[in-house]
Amino acid sequence: MYEFKLTTVGASEGFIVPKEVRERMGIKKGDRLFLTEAEDGSFRLTPYDPTFERQMKLAEQIMHDDRDLLRALAK
């Protein structure tokens, strides 16, 4: 378990993510993180982007539906 202390960051508040946690999460300065709430009321901080996942599913569906067209264009 990791403990974070809320601190002032400019005119806002934030917390510092320790290097070990950043490495394990595969994140770096400038990356976006998402705080999601679970059904039990707990929270999860993750680099997971639900919008990106929806976009990728749509792209996969288009590639599947139009695979013959995409093959012809790739020639």
N, C-alpha and C positions, 0 to 999 in steps of 0.2 A: 504494500500500500504506500502511496505517496501523499505527502501533505503539502498543500499549497497555501500561501498566505496572500490575501488580497492586499494590494498595494496601490498607491497612486501612480498612474502612468499618464503624464501630461495633465489634461483636464478630465481624464477618465480614471476608472479603476480597472485593474487587471491583475494577473498573476504571472509569475515567471515559471516556465516549464523547464525543469532540469534537463541537462544534456542527455542523460541516460534515457529519460522518458522520450525525448525528441528522437533519439536514435531508434528506440524500440517501435515508435509509432511511424517512423519513416517520414518525419516532417522536418521542415527547415523554415527559417525566417521568411515571412511573407505568405506562407501557406495558409489556407483557410481551414478552420476547424468547425465542426458542427456539434452543438449540444442538443441531444435528442432525449426525450422523456420516454421511459419505458412504461408499460401498463401498470407496474407495481408502484409507480411514482418516483422511482430512482432516475438518475440522469447518467448519460453516457457522452463523453467527449471523444470525438472521432474525426478523422479526415474524410470519412464517408460523405459523399454528396448525393442526396436523393434525387436531385434534379439531373445530375450527370447520369445516374443509373437509368432514369427514364429515357433520356436521350439515347443512350447506348442500346437499350432494348428496342426503341423505335428504329434506329439505324440497322440493327441486326434483322429486324423484320423486313425492312425495305430491301436489304441485300439479299435476303432469302427469296422474297417475292419477285425481285427483278434480276435474279442471278444470270439468266440468259442474256439480257440486255447489257449487264455489266461485263460479262465475258466478251461480248462482241465489241464493246467500247475499249476493252483492254488490249485488243489486237492492234 
